[in-house]
Amino acid sequence: MHKPIRLIAALLLLAFGLGNAFAQRMYDSSGRQLGRVDAERFYSASGQQIGRLDGTRVYDASGRPLGRIDGERVYDASGRPMGRVDGERLYSASGSPMGRLDGERIYDASGRQIGRADGLRRMQLVVYFFFFM
């Protein structure tokens, strides 16, 4: 998946609420740990901080803004529309399906499982799509 699509998916998922995400671990489809979410900070599997949330704004590890959420709509750092969330399905700004959520499993647009998170919450999905896909 291309980086702009990861941003769209991550920010779209953020639109449904942040939730409490204390030290939740993220995995790829083969079960390899990719990283963790610890409150509003995101870490790689090696423990390096790779990003953070501040309200509805997402920043990388250097503090550069990556995007924001306004209801179900997602915008990039320049304010351009990037996508939306409809229930458990993710769509690009043009309306193309991007993926879906089902319990603790994460699927791409073709229905292939691409990852999971223990005790999956919306925040973990944001982190997964944004930083690990």
N, C-alpha and C positions, 0 to 999 in steps of 0.2 A: 504494500500500500504506500502511496506517495505521501510525503510529509504534509502537504496542504490537506489531504484527506484525513490524516491522523489528527491534525488540528481541528478540523471540522467535527470529527467524531468526538474528540475529547471535550470540546467546548459544548457540543450539543448535549452530551451526557451531564455536564455540569448544570445545565438548565433545569434539571429535575431535582436539584437540591444537593447540598454538600454532605450532609449526614456526619456522624461521628466516625472517623476512620483511624482509630489508634492502632498503629503497627500492623496493618493488614498486608499480607504478602500476595504478590502477583506472580502468575506462572504462565509460561507459553503452553502450546497445545501438547507438547511432549512431557510436561511436568517440571521443566527446568525453571527455577526461581529467577524472575527478572528484576525484582525490586520490591520496595515496600512503601506504604503510605503511613506516615507517622504524624497524626493531626493534619496540619495544612502544608506539610513539607513532604517532598517526594525524594526517594533515594534509589540508587541503582543497587543491584545485587551485591556489589562490592562495598556499599555503604556511603558512596559519594552522593551528596545532595545534587539533584538534577533539576529541581523546580519547586515552585510554591504557589499557593493561592492566597489572594488577599480580597476578601469579599467575593465578587463575581469576576474578578480579573485574574488571569493566569500569567505567571512570569517564569522565565527560564532561570537557571542557577545564577546567571550573571545579573539578574534583575530586569532584563529586557521584557517589555510587555509582549504577550503573544496573542491575546484576544480577550473578549468579554461576552457575557450572556445578558440578554434582555428578554425575559420570559422564555418562550420556546425557541427563540431565534438566537443565532450565534453569529458573532462578528469577529473579524480579524483585528489586529492591532491598529489598522488604518480605518476601521469602522465599516469595511465592506462586508455585506452579508456573505456568510459561509455555509449555512445550513440550518436545519431544524430537527426537532425530536417530535415524533408522533407516537405516543405510547411507549412501547419497547423497541421501536424501529427508528433508525437514523437515516436521514436524507441529506444530500448535498443541497447547496443553494439552488441548483437547477432541478431538484426533485428526484435525482437518481438515488436508489437505495444504496446504503453504505454498509449496513450491518444491523444486528439485533442482539438483544439480551434475553437470556432464558435461565432464570435462577442464577447459579454461580458461573455459568458458561457464557462465553462471548463468541459470536459467530460473525463471519464476514458476509457480504452481500450475496455470495453464492451458496451460503448455508454451511460452509466449512467451519468447524470449531477452531478458533485461533487462540484461545486461552481461557483461563479461569482465575478466580480469586476466592480464597477462603472467606466465608462470611461476606460475600460480595455486597457492596453498597455502591451507590452512584459514584462516589468519589473514587473508588478503586477503578471503575470503568473509565473515568476521565483520565486518570493516570495511565492506565493500560493503553488506551488508544493514542494518547498524546505522546507518551515517552517511549513506549515499548513496541509499537507496531512498525 
